[in-house]
């Protein structure tokens, strides 16, 4: 499943809600799927957040190196 930044925002909001005392939260994803999470699922949500963040970073095509060139031969 390809995650979007909206999915990431939903997961982060759910983590915050559970951390501040809500017992159950529901998260809707871009593909139309809705999942309910409880306080015991907080670590699952944090792991999912990390997965989504890594997928978004990979799709951003950030350069992994920088090429520097000088005229003095350094």
mmCIF file of the N, C-alpha and C atoms, coordinates in Angstrom:
data_MODEL
# 
_entry.id   MODEL 
# 
loop_
_atom_site.group_PDB 
_atom_site.id 
_atom_site.type_symbol 
_atom_site.label_atom_id 
_atom_site.label_alt_id 
_atom_site.label_comp_id 
_atom_site.label_asym_id 
_atom_site.label_entity_id 
_atom_site.label_seq_id 
_atom_site.pdbx_PDB_ins_code 
_atom_site.Cartn_x 
_atom_site.Cartn_y 
_atom_site.Cartn_z 
_atom_site.occupancy 
_atom_site.B_iso_or_equiv 
_atom_site.pdbx_formal_charge 
_atom_site.auth_seq_id 
_atom_site.auth_comp_id 
_atom_site.auth_asym_id 
_atom_site.auth_atom_id 
_atom_site.pdbx_PDB_model_num 
ATOM 1   N N  . UNK A 1 1  ? 0.844   -1.179 0.000  1.00 0.00 ? 1  UNK A N  1 
ATOM 2   C CA . UNK A 1 1  ? 0.000   0.000  0.000  1.00 0.00 ? 1  UNK A CA 1 
ATOM 3   C C  . UNK A 1 1  ? 0.885   1.235  0.000  1.00 0.00 ? 1  UNK A C  1 
ATOM 4   N N  . UNK A 1 2  ? 0.591   2.165  -0.865 1.00 0.00 ? 2  UNK A N  1 
ATOM 5   C CA . UNK A 1 2  ? 1.332   3.418  -0.912 1.00 0.00 ? 2  UNK A CA 1 
ATOM 6   C C  . UNK A 1 2  ? 0.668   4.416  0.034  1.00 0.00 ? 2  UNK A C  1 
ATOM 7   N N  . UNK A 1 3  ? 1.414   4.835  1.018  1.00 0.00 ? 3  UNK A N  1 
ATOM 8   C CA . UNK A 1 3  ? 0.884   5.769  2.011  1.00 0.00 ? 3  UNK A CA 1 
ATOM 9   C C  . UNK A 1 3  ? 1.069   7.205  1.541  1.00 0.00 ? 3  UNK A C  1 
ATOM 10  N N  . UNK A 1 4  ? 0.220   8.079  2.042  1.00 0.00 ? 4  UNK A N  1 
ATOM 11  C CA . UNK A 1 4  ? 0.294   9.493  1.701  1.00 0.00 ? 4  UNK A CA 1 
ATOM 12  C C  . UNK A 1 4  ? 0.589   10.299 2.962  1.00 0.00 ? 4  UNK A C  1 
ATOM 13  N N  . UNK A 1 5  ? 0.867   11.576 2.775  1.00 0.00 ? 5  UNK A N  1 
ATOM 14  C CA . UNK A 1 5  ? 1.109   12.438 3.927  1.00 0.00 ? 5  UNK A CA 1 
ATOM 15  C C  . UNK A 1 5  ? -0.164  12.613 4.757  1.00 0.00 ? 5  UNK A C  1 
ATOM 16  N N  . UNK A 1 6  ? -1.327  12.456 4.127  1.00 0.00 ? 6  UNK A N  1 
ATOM 17  C CA . UNK A 1 6  ? -2.595  12.507 4.862  1.00 0.00 ? 6  UNK A CA 1 
ATOM 18  C C  . UNK A 1 6  ? -2.702  11.314 5.804  1.00 0.00 ? 6  UNK A C  1 
ATOM 19  N N  . UNK A 1 7  ? -2.257  10.145 5.339  1.00 0.00 ? 7  UNK A N  1 
ATOM 20  C CA . UNK A 1 7  ? -2.238  8.958  6.201  1.00 0.00 ? 7  UNK A CA 1 
ATOM 21  C C  . UNK A 1 7  ? -1.330  9.187  7.405  1.00 0.00 ? 7  UNK A C  1 
ATOM 22  N N  . UNK A 1 8  ? -0.184  9.787  7.150  1.00 0.00 ? 8  UNK A N  1 
ATOM 23  C CA . UNK A 1 8  ? 0.757   10.076 8.238  1.00 0.00 ? 8  UNK A CA 1 
ATOM 24  C C  . UNK A 1 8  ? 0.136   11.025 9.251  1.00 0.00 ? 8  UNK A C  1 
ATOM 25  N N  . UNK A 1 9  ? -0.554  12.052 8.776  1.00 0.00 ? 9  UNK A N  1 
ATOM 26  C CA . UNK A 1 9  ? -1.210  12.997 9.684  1.00 0.00 ? 9  UNK A CA 1 
ATOM 27  C C  . UNK A 1 9  ? -2.286  12.312 10.520 1.00 0.00 ? 9  UNK A C  1 
ATOM 28  N N  . UNK A 1 10 ? -3.036  11.400 9.911  1.00 0.00 ? 10 UNK A N  1 
ATOM 29  C CA . UNK A 1 10 ? -4.072  10.668 10.637 1.00 0.00 ? 10 UNK A CA 1 
ATOM 30  C C  . UNK A 1 10 ? -3.479  9.792  11.727 1.00 0.00 ? 10 UNK A C  1 
ATOM 31  N N  . UNK A 1 11 ? -2.385  9.124  11.403 1.00 0.00 ? 11 UNK A N  1 
ATOM 32  C CA . UNK A 1 11 ? -1.722  8.260  12.390 1.00 0.00 ? 11 UNK A CA 1 
ATOM 33  C C  . UNK A 1 11 ? -1.166  9.095  13.538 1.00 0.00 ? 11 UNK A C  1 
ATOM 34  N N  . UNK A 1 12 ? -0.534  10.222 13.221 1.00 0.00 ? 12 UNK A N  1 
ATOM 35  C CA . UNK A 1 12 ? 0.016   11.077 14.274 1.00 0.00 ? 12 UNK A CA 1 
ATOM 36  C C  . UNK A 1 12 ? -1.086  11.629 15.168 1.00 0.00 ? 12 UNK A C  1 
ATOM 37  N N  . UNK A 1 13 ? -2.223  11.978 14.598 1.00 0.00 ? 13 UNK A N  1 
ATOM 38  C CA . UNK A 1 13 ? -3.344  12.471 15.395 1.00 0.00 ? 13 UNK A CA 1 
ATOM 39  C C  . UNK A 1 13 ? -3.891  11.357 16.298 1.00 0.00 ? 13 UNK A C  1 
ATOM 40  N N  . UNK A 1 14 ? -3.944  10.142 15.782 1.00 0.00 ? 14 UNK A N  1 
ATOM 41  C CA . UNK A 1 14 ? -4.417  9.009  16.583 1.00 0.00 ? 14 UNK A CA 1 
ATOM 42  C C  . UNK A 1 14 ? -3.472  8.717  17.741 1.00 0.00 ? 14 UNK A C  1 
ATOM 43  N N  . UNK A 1 15 ? -2.186  8.793  17.491 1.00 0.00 ? 15 UNK A N  1 
ATOM 44  C CA . UNK A 1 15 ? -1.200  8.571  18.557 1.00 0.00 ? 15 UNK A CA 1 
ATOM 45  C C  . UNK A 1 15 ? -1.368  9.627  19.643 1.00 0.00 ? 15 UNK A C  1 
ATOM 46  N N  . UNK A 1 16 ? -1.528  10.870 19.247 1.00 0.00 ? 16 UNK A N  1 
ATOM 47  C CA . UNK A 1 16 ? -1.709  11.954 20.205 1.00 0.00 ? 16 UNK A CA 1 
ATOM 48  C C  . UNK A 1 16 ? -2.992  11.759 21.010 1.00 0.00 ? 16 UNK A C  1 
ATOM 49  N N  . UNK A 1 17 ? -4.063  11.366 20.346 1.00 0.00 ? 17 UNK A N  1 
ATOM 50  C CA . UNK A 1 17 ? -5.338  11.153 21.042 1.00 0.00 ? 17 UNK A CA 1 
ATOM 51  C C  . UNK A 1 17 ? -5.231  10.031 22.070 1.00 0.00 ? 17 UNK A C  1 
ATOM 52  N N  . UNK A 1 18 ? -4.597  8.927  21.685 1.00 0.00 ? 18 UNK A N  1 
ATOM 53  C CA . UNK A 1 18 ? -4.442  7.822  22.629 1.00 0.00 ? 18 UNK A CA 1 
ATOM 54  C C  . UNK A 1 18 ? -3.519  8.197  23.788 1.00 0.00 ? 18 UNK A C  1 
ATOM 55  N N  . UNK A 1 19 ? -2.491  8.972  23.486 1.00 0.00 ? 19 UNK A N  1 
ATOM 56  C CA . UNK A 1 19 ? -1.540  9.369  24.526 1.00 0.00 ? 19 UNK A CA 1 
ATOM 57  C C  . UNK A 1 19 ? -2.155  10.359 25.509 1.00 0.00 ? 19 UNK A C  1 
ATOM 58  N N  . UNK A 1 20 ? -3.184  11.091 25.071 1.00 0.00 ? 20 UNK A N  1 
ATOM 59  C CA . UNK A 1 20 ? -3.803  12.073 25.963 1.00 0.00 ? 20 UNK A CA 1 
ATOM 60  C C  . UNK A 1 20 ? -5.071  11.565 26.632 1.00 0.00 ? 20 UNK A C  1 
ATOM 61  N N  . UNK A 1 21 ? -5.343  10.256 26.507 1.00 0.00 ? 21 UNK A N  1 
ATOM 62  C CA . UNK A 1 21 ? -6.404  9.678  27.311 1.00 0.00 ? 21 UNK A CA 1 
ATOM 63  C C  . UNK A 1 21 ? -7.591  9.063  26.606 1.00 0.00 ? 21 UNK A C  1 
ATOM 64  N N  . UNK A 1 22 ? -7.717  9.227  25.299 1.00 0.00 ? 22 UNK A N  1 
ATOM 65  C CA . UNK A 1 22 ? -8.844  8.583  24.620 1.00 0.00 ? 22 UNK A CA 1 
ATOM 66  C C  . UNK A 1 22 ? -8.632  7.074  24.639 1.00 0.00 ? 22 UNK A C  1 
ATOM 67  N N  . UNK A 1 23 ? -9.732  6.342  24.737 1.00 0.00 ? 23 UNK A N  1 
ATOM 68  C CA . UNK A 1 23 ? -9.634  4.884  24.815 1.00 0.00 ? 23 UNK A CA 1 
ATOM 69  C C  . UNK A 1 23 ? -9.580  4.225  23.446 1.00 0.00 ? 23 UNK A C  1 
ATOM 70  N N  . UNK A 1 24 ? -10.349 4.738  22.497 1.00 0.00 ? 24 UNK A N  1 
ATOM 71  C CA . UNK A 1 24 ? -10.407 4.158  21.155 1.00 0.00 ? 24 UNK A CA 1 
ATOM 72  C C  . UNK A 1 24 ? -10.399 5.285  20.128 1.00 0.00 ? 24 UNK A C  1 
ATOM 73  N N  . UNK A 1 25 ? -9.604  5.107  19.078 1.00 0.00 ? 25 UNK A N  1 
ATOM 74  C CA . UNK A 1 25 ? -9.589  6.059  17.971 1.00 0.00 ? 25 UNK A CA 1 
ATOM 75  C C  . UNK A 1 25 ? -9.746  5.274  16.673 1.00 0.00 ? 25 UNK A C  1 
ATOM 76  N N  . UNK A 1 26 ? -10.282 5.927  15.664 1.00 0.00 ? 26 UNK A N  1 
ATOM 77  C CA . UNK A 1 26 ? -10.367 5.288  14.349 1.00 0.00 ? 26 UNK A CA 1 
ATOM 78  C C  . UNK A 1 26 ? -9.557  6.107  13.357 1.00 0.00 ? 26 UNK A C  1 
ATOM 79  N N  . UNK A 1 27 ? -8.881  5.388  12.460 1.00 0.00 ? 27 UNK A N  1 
ATOM 80  C CA . UNK A 1 27 ? -8.027  6.023  11.466 1.00 0.00 ? 27 UNK A CA 1 
ATOM 81  C C  . UNK A 1 27 ? -8.537  5.623  10.091 1.00 0.00 ? 27 UNK A C  1 
ATOM 82  N N  . UNK A 1 28 ? -8.788  6.612  9.238  1.00 0.00 ? 28 UNK A N  1 
ATOM 83  C CA . UNK A 1 28 ? -9.210  6.356  7.863  1.00 0.00 ? 28 UNK A CA 1 
ATOM 84  C C  . UNK A 1 28 ? -8.025  6.601  6.937  1.00 0.00 ? 28 UNK A C  1 
ATOM 85  N N  . UNK A 1 29 ? -7.777  5.641  6.058  1.00 0.00 ? 29 UNK A N  1 
ATOM 86  C CA . UNK A 1 29 ? -6.672  5.743  5.123  1.00 0.00 ? 29 UNK A CA 1 
ATOM 87  C C  . UNK A 1 29 ? -7.179  6.208  3.761  1.00 0.00 ? 29 UNK A C  1 
ATOM 88  N N  . UNK A 1 30 ? -6.244  6.594  2.898  1.00 0.00 ? 30 UNK A N  1 
ATOM 89  C CA . UNK A 1 30 ? -6.593  7.133  1.584  1.00 0.00 ? 30 UNK A CA 1 
ATOM 90  C C  . UNK A 1 30 ? -7.309  6.113  0.709  1.00 0.00 ? 30 UNK A C  1 
ATOM 91  N N  . UNK A 1 31 ? -7.089  4.832  0.957  1.00 0.00 ? 31 UNK A N  1 
ATOM 92  C CA . UNK A 1 31 ? -7.745  3.809  0.137  1.00 0.00 ? 31 UNK A CA 1 
ATOM 93  C C  . UNK A 1 31 ? -9.159  3.495  0.608  1.00 0.00 ? 31 UNK A C  1 
ATOM 94  N N  . UNK A 1 32 ? -9.657  4.226  1.609  1.00 0.00 ? 32 UNK A N  1 
ATOM 95  C CA . UNK A 1 32 ? -11.021 4.057  2.090  1.00 0.00 ? 32 UNK A CA 1 
ATOM 96  C C  . UNK A 1 32 ? -11.173 3.114  3.270  1.00 0.00 ? 32 UNK A C  1 
ATOM 97  N N  . UNK A 1 33 ? -10.082 2.506  3.705  1.00 0.00 ? 33 UNK A N  1 
ATOM 98  C CA . UNK A 1 33 ? -10.135 1.577  4.825  1.00 0.00 ? 33 UNK A CA 1 
ATOM 99  C C  . UNK A 1 33 ? -10.097 2.352  6.144  1.00 0.00 ? 33 UNK A C  1 
ATOM 100 N N  . UNK A 1 34 ? -10.942 1.937  7.105  1.00 0.00 ? 34 UNK A N  1 
ATOM 101 C CA . UNK A 1 34 ? -10.956 2.552  8.430  1.00 0.00 ? 34 UNK A CA 1 
ATOM 102 C C  . UNK A 1 34 ? -10.663 1.475  9.472  1.00 0.00 ? 34 UNK A C  1 
ATOM 103 N N  . UNK A 1 35 ? -9.727  1.764  10.373 1.00 0.00 ? 35 UNK A N  1 
ATOM 104 C CA . UNK A 1 35 ? -9.325  0.817  11.410 1.00 0.00 ? 35 UNK A CA 1 
ATOM 105 C C  . UNK A 1 35 ? -9.428  1.506  12.762 1.00 0.00 ? 35 UNK A C  1 
ATOM 106 N N  . UNK A 1 36 ? -9.926  0.779  13.749 1.00 0.00 ? 36 UNK A N  1 
ATOM 107 C CA . UNK A 1 36 ? -9.992  1.298  15.116 1.00 0.00 ? 36 UNK A CA 1 
ATOM 108 C C  . UNK A 1 36 ? -8.814  0.768  15.923 1.00 0.00 ? 36 UNK A C  1 
ATOM 109 N N  . UNK A 1 37 ? -8.233  1.644  16.729 1.00 0.00 ? 37 UNK A N  1 
ATOM 110 C CA . UNK A 1 37 ? -7.109  1.292  17.589 1.00 0.00 ? 37 UNK A CA 1 
ATOM 111 C C  . UNK A 1 37 ? -7.458  1.666  19.022 1.00 0.00 ? 37 UNK A C  1 
ATOM 112 N N  . UNK A 1 38 ? -6.975  0.857  19.965 1.00 0.00 ? 38 UNK A N  1 
ATOM 113 C CA . UNK A 1 38 ? -7.182  1.160  21.383 1.00 0.00 ? 38 UNK A CA 1 
ATOM 114 C C  . UNK A 1 38 ? -5.836  1.526  22.005 1.00 0.00 ? 38 UNK A C  1 
ATOM 115 N N  . UNK A 1 39 ? -5.850  1.815  23.288 1.00 0.00 ? 39 UNK A N  1 
ATOM 116 C CA . UNK A 1 39 ? -4.608  2.223  23.966 1.00 0.00 ? 39 UNK A CA 1 
ATOM 117 C C  . UNK A 1 39 ? -3.549  1.127  23.903 1.00 0.00 ? 39 UNK A C  1 
ATOM 118 N N  . UNK A 1 40 ? -3.973  -0.128 23.868 1.00 0.00 ? 40 UNK A N  1 
ATOM 119 C CA . UNK A 1 40 ? -2.995  -1.217 23.812 1.00 0.00 ? 40 UNK A CA 1 
ATOM 120 C C  . UNK A 1 40 ? -2.293  -1.287 22.458 1.00 0.00 ? 40 UNK A C  1 
ATOM 121 N N  . UNK A 1 41 ? -2.849  -0.625 21.455 1.00 0.00 ? 41 UNK A N  1 
ATOM 122 C CA . UNK A 1 41 ? -2.264  -0.624 20.115 1.00 0.00 ? 41 UNK A CA 1 
ATOM 123 C C  . UNK A 1 41 ? -1.337  0.560  19.871 1.00 0.00 ? 41 UNK A C  1 
ATOM 124 N N  . UNK A 1 42 ? -0.990  1.289  20.903 1.00 0.00 ? 42 UNK A N  1 
ATOM 125 C CA . UNK A 1 42 ? -0.163  2.487  20.743 1.00 0.00 ? 42 UNK A CA 1 
ATOM 126 C C  . UNK A 1 42 ? 1.184   2.165  20.097 1.00 0.00 ? 42 UNK A C  1 
ATOM 127 N N  . UNK A 1 43 ? 1.831   1.082  20.501 1.00 0.00 ? 43 UNK A N  1 
ATOM 128 C CA . UNK A 1 43 ? 3.122   0.725  19.897 1.00 0.00 ? 43 UNK A CA 1 
ATOM 129 C C  . UNK A 1 43 ? 2.952   0.334  18.429 1.00 0.00 ? 43 UNK A C  1 
ATOM 130 N N  . UNK A 1 44 ? 1.828   -0.316 18.076 1.00 0.00 ? 44 UNK A N  1 
ATOM 131 C CA . UNK A 1 44 ? 1.568   -0.646 16.675 1.00 0.00 ? 44 UNK A CA 1 
ATOM 132 C C  . UNK A 1 44 ? 1.429   0.623  15.839 1.00 0.00 ? 44 UNK A C  1 
ATOM 133 N N  . UNK A 1 45 ? 0.742   1.605  16.394 1.00 0.00 ? 45 UNK A N  1 
ATOM 134 C CA . UNK A 1 45 ? 0.582   2.880  15.686 1.00 0.00 ? 45 UNK A CA 1 
ATOM 135 C C  . UNK A 1 45 ? 1.922   3.576  15.501 1.00 0.00 ? 45 UNK A C  1 
ATOM 136 N N  . UNK A 1 46 ? 2.773   3.536  16.517 1.00 0.00 ? 46 UNK A N  1 
ATOM 137 C CA . UNK A 1 46 ? 4.083   4.171  16.410 1.00 0.00 ? 46 UNK A CA 1 
ATOM 138 C C  . UNK A 1 46 ? 4.938   3.469  15.359 1.00 0.00 ? 46 UNK A C  1 
ATOM 139 N N  . UNK A 1 47 ? 4.859   2.145  15.297 1.00 0.00 ? 47 UNK A N  1 
ATOM 140 C CA . UNK A 1 47 ? 5.592   1.404  14.278 1.00 0.00 ? 47 UNK A CA 1 
ATOM 141 C C  . UNK A 1 47 ? 5.063   1.728  12.882 1.00 0.00 ? 47 UNK A C  1 
ATOM 142 N N  . UNK A 1 48 ? 3.732   1.809  12.752 1.00 0.00 ? 48 UNK A N  1 
ATOM 143 C CA . UNK A 1 48 ? 3.131   2.161  11.474 1.00 0.00 ? 48 UNK A CA 1 
ATOM 144 C C  . UNK A 1 48 ? 3.536   3.570  11.047 1.00 0.00 ? 48 UNK A C  1 
ATOM 145 N N  . UNK A 1 49 ? 3.598   4.494  12.014 1.00 0.00 ? 49 UNK A N  1 
ATOM 146 C CA . UNK A 1 49 ? 4.044   5.856  11.707 1.00 0.00 ? 49 UNK A CA 1 
ATOM 147 C C  . UNK A 1 49 ? 5.461   5.840  11.151 1.00 0.00 ? 49 UNK A C  1 
ATOM 148 N N  . UNK A 1 50 ? 6.349   5.041  11.756 1.00 0.00 ? 50 UNK A N  1 
ATOM 149 C CA . UNK A 1 50 ? 7.732   4.969  11.282 1.00 0.00 ? 50 UNK A CA 1 
ATOM 150 C C  . UNK A 1 50 ? 7.805   4.384  9.873  1.00 0.00 ? 50 UNK A C  1 
ATOM 151 N N  . UNK A 1 51 ? 6.969   3.380  9.587  1.00 0.00 ? 51 UNK A N  1 
ATOM 152 C CA . UNK A 1 51 ? 6.936   2.789  8.249  1.00 0.00 ? 51 UNK A CA 1 
ATOM 153 C C  . UNK A 1 51 ? 6.466   3.812  7.225  1.00 0.00 ? 51 UNK A C  1 
ATOM 154 N N  . UNK A 1 52 ? 5.401   4.529  7.556  1.00 0.00 ? 52 UNK A N  1 
ATOM 155 C CA . UNK A 1 52 ? 4.867   5.534  6.633  1.00 0.00 ? 52 UNK A CA 1 
ATOM 156 C C  . UNK A 1 52 ? 5.889   6.631  6.397  1.00 0.00 ? 52 UNK A C  1 
ATOM 157 N N  . UNK A 1 53 ? 6.557   7.077  7.454  1.00 0.00 ? 53 UNK A N  1 
ATOM 158 C CA . UNK A 1 53 ? 7.571   8.127  7.302  1.00 0.00 ? 53 UNK A CA 1 
ATOM 159 C C  . UNK A 1 53 ? 8.708   7.665  6.398  1.00 0.00 ? 53 UNK A C  1 
ATOM 160 N N  . UNK A 1 54 ? 9.155   6.419  6.558  1.00 0.00 ? 54 UNK A N  1 
ATOM 161 C CA . UNK A 1 54 ? 10.254  5.935  5.718  1.00 0.00 ? 54 UNK A CA 1 
ATOM 162 C C  . UNK A 1 54 ? 9.808   5.800  4.267  1.00 0.00 ? 54 UNK A C  1 
ATOM 163 N N  . UNK A 1 55 ? 8.558   5.359  4.028  1.00 0.00 ? 55 UNK A N  1 
ATOM 164 C CA . UNK A 1 55 ? 8.066   5.272  2.654  1.00 0.00 ? 55 UNK A CA 1 
ATOM 165 C C  . UNK A 1 55 ? 7.942   6.638  2.002  1.00 0.00 ? 55 UNK A C  1 
ATOM 166 N N  . UNK A 1 56 ? 7.468   7.610  2.760  1.00 0.00 ? 56 UNK A N  1 
ATOM 167 C CA . UNK A 1 56 ? 7.343   8.969  2.216  1.00 0.00 ? 56 UNK A CA 1 
ATOM 168 C C  . UNK A 1 56 ? 8.715   9.547  1.911  1.00 0.00 ? 56 UNK A C  1 
ATOM 169 N N  . UNK A 1 57 ? 9.690   9.300  2.785  1.00 0.00 ? 57 UNK A N  1 
ATOM 170 C CA . UNK A 1 57 ? 11.049  9.797  2.548  1.00 0.00 ? 57 UNK A CA 1 
ATOM 171 C C  . UNK A 1 57 ? 11.679  9.137  1.333  1.00 0.00 ? 57 UNK A C  1 
ATOM 172 N N  . UNK A 1 58 ? 11.427  7.839  1.128  1.00 0.00 ? 58 UNK A N  1 
ATOM 173 C CA . UNK A 1 58 ? 11.976  7.152  -0.042 1.00 0.00 ? 58 UNK A CA 1 
ATOM 174 C C  . UNK A 1 58 ? 11.362  7.668  -1.332 1.00 0.00 ? 58 UNK A C  1 
ATOM 175 N N  . UNK A 1 59 ? 10.076  7.976  -1.292 1.00 0.00 ? 59 UNK A N  1 
ATOM 176 C CA . UNK A 1 59 ? 9.418   8.447  -2.505 1.00 0.00 ? 59 UNK A CA 1 
ATOM 177 C C  . UNK A 1 59 ? 9.765   9.897  -2.834 1.00 0.00 ? 59 UNK A C  1 
ATOM 178 N N  . UNK A 1 60 ? 10.358  10.606 -1.876 1.00 0.00 ? 60 UNK A N  1 
ATOM 179 C CA . UNK A 1 60 ? 10.729  11.995 -2.120 1.00 0.00 ? 60 UNK A CA 1 
ATOM 180 C C  . UNK A 1 60 ? 11.981  12.120 -2.991 1.00 0.00 ? 60 UNK A C  1 
ATOM 181 N N  . UNK A 1 61 ? 12.683  10.991 -3.206 1.00 0.00 ? 61 UNK A N  1 
ATOM 182 C CA . UNK A 1 61 ? 13.888  10.961 -4.042 1.00 0.00 ? 61 UNK A CA 1 
ATOM 183 C C  . UNK A 1 61 ? 14.935  11.972 -3.601 1.00 0.00 ? 61 UNK A C  1 
ATOM 184 N N  . UNK A 1 62 ? 15.195  12.006 -2.325 1.00 0.00 ? 62 UNK A N  1 
ATOM 185 C CA . UNK A 1 62 ? 16.229  12.900 -1.828 1.00 0.00 ? 62 UNK A CA 1 
ATOM 186 C C  . UNK A 1 62 ? 17.598  12.355 -2.230 1.00 0.00 ? 62 UNK A C  1 
ATOM 187 N N  . UNK A 1 63 ? 18.510  13.233 -2.612 1.00 0.00 ? 63 UNK A N  1 
ATOM 188 C CA . UNK A 1 63 ? 19.838  12.740 -2.987 1.00 0.00 ? 63 UNK A CA 1 
ATOM 189 C C  . UNK A 1 63 ? 20.551  12.142 -1.785 1.00 0.00 ? 63 UNK A C  1 
ATOM 190 N N  . UNK A 1 64 ? 21.269  11.057 -2.024 1.00 0.00 ? 64 UNK A N  1 
ATOM 191 C CA . UNK A 1 64 ? 21.967  10.403 -0.925 1.00 0.00 ? 64 UNK A CA 1 
ATOM 192 C C  . UNK A 1 64 ? 23.414  10.855 -0.802 1.00 0.00 ? 64 UNK A C  1 
ATOM 193 N N  . UNK A 1 65 ? 23.911  11.616 -1.781 1.00 0.00 ? 65 UNK A N  1 
ATOM 194 C CA . UNK A 1 65 ? 25.279  12.134 -1.690 1.00 0.00 ? 65 UNK A CA 1 
ATOM 195 C C  . UNK A 1 65 ? 25.332  13.504 -2.384 1.00 0.00 ? 65 UNK A C  1 
ATOM 196 N N  . UNK A 1 66 ? 26.375  14.214 -2.082 1.00 0.00 ? 66 UNK A N  1 
ATOM 197 C CA . UNK A 1 66 ? 26.590  15.535 -2.680 1.00 0.00 ? 66 UNK A CA 1 
ATOM 198 C C  . UNK A 1 66 ? 27.949  15.519 -3.354 1.00 0.00 ? 66 UNK A C  1 
ATOM 199 N N  . UNK A 1 67 ? 28.008  15.923 -4.597 1.00 0.00 ? 67 UNK A N  1 
ATOM 200 C CA . UNK A 1 67 ? 29.248  15.961 -5.350 1.00 0.00 ? 67 UNK A CA 1 
ATOM 201 C C  . UNK A 1 67 ? 29.782  17.393 -5.323 1.00 0.00 ? 67 UNK A C  1 
ATOM 202 N N  . UNK A 1 68 ? 31.006  17.545 -4.818 1.00 0.00 ? 68 UNK A N  1 
ATOM 203 C CA . UNK A 1 68 ? 31.629  18.866 -4.768 1.00 0.00 ? 68 UNK A CA 1 
ATOM 204 C C  . UNK A 1 68 ? 32.837  18.862 -5.695 1.00 0.00 ? 68 UNK A C  1 
ATOM 205 N N  . UNK A 1 69 ? 33.038  19.977 -6.382 1.00 0.00 ? 69 UNK A N  1 
ATOM 206 C CA . UNK A 1 69 ? 34.144  20.103 -7.310 1.00 0.00 ? 69 UNK A CA 1 
ATOM 207 C C  . UNK A 1 69 ? 34.797  21.457 -7.080 1.00 0.00 ? 69 UNK A C  1 
ATOM 208 N N  . UNK A 1 70 ? 36.128  21.470 -7.020 1.00 0.00 ? 70 UNK A N  1 
ATOM 209 C CA . UNK A 1 70 ? 36.853  22.716 -6.834 1.00 0.00 ? 70 UNK A CA 1 
ATOM 210 C C  . UNK A 1 70 ? 37.829  22.926 -7.985 1.00 0.00 ? 70 UNK A C  1 
ATOM 211 N N  . UNK A 1 71 ? 38.270  24.150 -8.136 1.00 0.00 ? 71 UNK A N  1 
ATOM 212 C CA . UNK A 1 71 ? 39.215  24.442 -9.214 1.00 0.00 ? 71 UNK A CA 1 
ATOM 213 C C  . UNK A 1 71 ? 40.663  24.324 -8.749 1.00 0.00 ? 71 UNK A C  1 
ATOM 214 N N  . UNK A 1 72 ? 40.909  24.170 -7.460 1.00 0.00 ? 72 UNK A N  1 
ATOM 215 C CA . UNK A 1 72 ? 42.270  24.087 -6.914 1.00 0.00 ? 72 UNK A CA 1 
ATOM 216 C C  . UNK A 1 72 ? 42.737  22.645 -6.768 1.00 0.00 ? 72 UNK A C  1 
ATOM 217 N N  . UNK A 1 73 ? 41.902  21.660 -7.125 1.00 0.00 ? 73 UNK A N  1 
ATOM 218 C CA . UNK A 1 73 ? 42.311  20.274 -7.028 1.00 0.00 ? 73 UNK A CA 1 
ATOM 219 C C  . UNK A 1 73 ? 42.192  19.708 -5.609 1.00 0.00 ? 73 UNK A C  1 
ATOM 220 N N  . UNK A 1 74 ? 41.438  20.372 -4.771 1.00 0.00 ? 74 UNK A N  1 
ATOM 221 C CA . UNK A 1 74 ? 41.272  19.897 -3.407 1.00 0.00 ? 74 UNK A CA 1 
ATOM 222 C C  . UNK A 1 74 ? 40.210  18.855 -3.305 1.00 0.00 ? 74 UNK A C  1 
# 
